[in-house]
Amino acid sequence: EYRPPGDELRAADRTDVLAAVSTGDPAVAVEPRNATFEVDSTGRLVLAVTNTESTPQTDVTVRLVAEEPLSSEDAVAFVPRLDAGETRLVVFDLEVSGDAVPKTQVVGVEVSYEDNAGRQLSTGTQRVAVEVVEPATTFPLFPALVVVLALAGVGYWWYRRR
């Protein structure tokens, strides 16, 4: 049953309805660009934020949701406008604790934006893989540098005395 303009109630036995079906892909997708960190380190997590729709998105807010052993003190980034198909990079400070196990960890990324109709929308939580690896060097650089400088100083003193 339906009521067209003019308030006459009409009925139909069968009506075809056309509806758009979502593919499940987010309108604003997030991919890691720099997501490898050493255990017990702090670095920059770089994410590519892409508008996958054919219309621009504005007021794009990207929130990082990190859980132990990962943490971030700077967990929000803002992109004023993403045109159709445009990709922008956002950067977060990410800290990996000393008791982290070297493996692929995951952080959540929540994206909210305003579409061209003025509606405030959200993509939900997207997962981004973060690779945690063993430290590249276990050699104590600072103590070695102090020893080398001390030896150079002693050598210079000994040379000048002769």
For each residue, the residues with C-beta under 8 A, 3 or more apart:
1: 9 10 11 12
2: 9 10 11 12
3: 7 8 9 10
4: 8 10
5:
6:
7: 3
8: 3 4
9: 1 2 3
10: 1 2 3 4
11: 1 2
12: 1 2 15
13:
14:
15: 12
16:
17:
18:
19:
20:
21:
22: 25
23:
24:
25: 22 29 52
26: 29 30 52 111 123 124 126
27: 51 52 53 57 113 115 121 123
28: 49 50 51 52 57 60 82 111 113 123
29: 25 26 49 50 52 123 126
30: 26 47 48 49 50 62 109 111 126 128
31: 47 48 50 128
32: 35 45 46 47 48 128 129 130
33: 46 47 48 89
34: 43 44 45 46
35: 32 45 46 128 129 130 131
36: 130 131 133
37: 41 43 45 94 96 130 131 132 133
38: 41 96 132 133 134 135 136
39: 96 97 98 100 102 132 133 134 135
40: 96 97 98 100 135
41: 37 38 95 96 135
42: 93 94 95 96
43: 34 37 93 94
44: 34 91 92 93 94
45: 32 34 35 37 64 72 91 92 93 94 107 130
46: 32 33 34 35 89 90 91
47: 30 31 32 33 62 89 90 91 92 109 128
48: 30 31 32 33 87 88 89
49: 28 29 30 60 62 79 82 87 88 89 90 111
50: 28 29 30 31 82 85 86 87
51: 27 28 56 57 82 83 84 85 86 87
52: 25 26 27 28 29 85
53: 27 57 84 115
54: 84 85
55: 84 115 116
56: 51 81 82 83 84 116
57: 27 28 51 53 60 81 82 113 114 115 116
58: 80 81 82 113 114 116
59: 78 80 112 113 114
60: 28 49 57 78 79 80 81 82 111 112 113
61: 76 77 78 111 112 113
62: 30 47 49 76 77 78 79 90 109 110 111
63: 75 76 109 110 111 112
64: 45 72 75 76 77 92 94 107 108 109
65: 75 107 108 109 110 125
66: 70 71 72 75 94 107 108
67: 70 107
68: 71 97
69: 96 97 99 100 101 105 132
70: 66 67 94 95 96 97 100 105 107 130 132
71: 66 68 94 95 97
72: 45 64 66 75 92 93 94 95
73: 93 95
74: 92 93
75: 63 64 65 66 72 92
76: 61 62 63 64
77: 61 62 64 90 91 92
78: 59 60 61 62
79: 49 60 62 82 88 90
80: 58 59 60
81: 56 57 58 60
82: 28 49 50 51 56 57 58 60 79 86 88 113
83: 51 56 86
84: 51 53 54 55 56
85: 50 51 52 54
86: 50 51 82 83
87: 48 49 50 51
88: 48 49 79 82
89: 33 46 47 48 49
90: 46 47 49 62 77 79
91: 44 45 46 47 77
92: 44 45 47 64 72 74 75 77
93: 42 43 44 45 72 73 74
94: 37 42 43 44 45 64 66 70 71 72 107 130
95: 41 42 70 71 72 73
96: 37 38 39 40 41 42 69 70 100 132
97: 39 40 68 69 70 71 100
98: 39 40
99: 69
100: 39 40 69 70 96 97 105 132
101: 69 132
102: 39 132 133 134
103: 132
104: 129 130 131 132
105: 69 70 100 129 130 131 132
106: 127 128 129 130
107: 45 64 65 66 67 70 94 127 128 130
108: 64 65 66 125 126 127 128
109: 30 47 62 63 64 65 125 126 127 128
110: 62 63 65 122 123 124 125 126
111: 26 28 30 49 60 61 62 63 122 123 126
112: 59 60 61 63 120 121 122 123
113: 27 28 57 58 59 60 61 82 120 121 122 123
114: 57 58 59 118 119 120 121
115: 27 53 55 57 118 119 121
116: 55 56 57 58
117:
118: 114 115
119: 114 115
120: 112 113 114
121: 27 112 113 114 115
122: 110 111 112 113
123: 26 27 28 29 110 111 112 113 126
124: 26 110
125: 65 108 109 110
126: 26 29 30 108 109 110 111 123
127: 106 107 108 109
128: 30 31 32 35 47 106 107 108 109
129: 32 35 104 105 106
130: 32 35 36 37 45 70 94 104 105 106 107
131: 35 36 37 104 105
132: 37 38 39 69 70 96 100 101 102 103 104 105
133: 36 37 38 39 102 136
134: 38 39 102
135: 38 39 40 41 138
136: 38 133
137: 141
138: 135
139: 144
140: 143 144
141: 137 144 145
142: 145 146
143: 140 146 147
144: 139 140 141 147 148
145: 141 142 148 149
146: 142 143 149 150
147: 143 144 150 151
148: 144 145 151 152
149: 145 146 152 153
150: 146 147 153 154
151: 147 148 154 155
152: 148 149 155 156
153: 149 150 156 157
154: 150 151 157 158
155: 151 152 158 159
156: 152 153 159 160
157: 153 154 160 161
158: 154 155 161 162
159: 155 156 162
160: 156 157
161: 157 158
162: 158 159
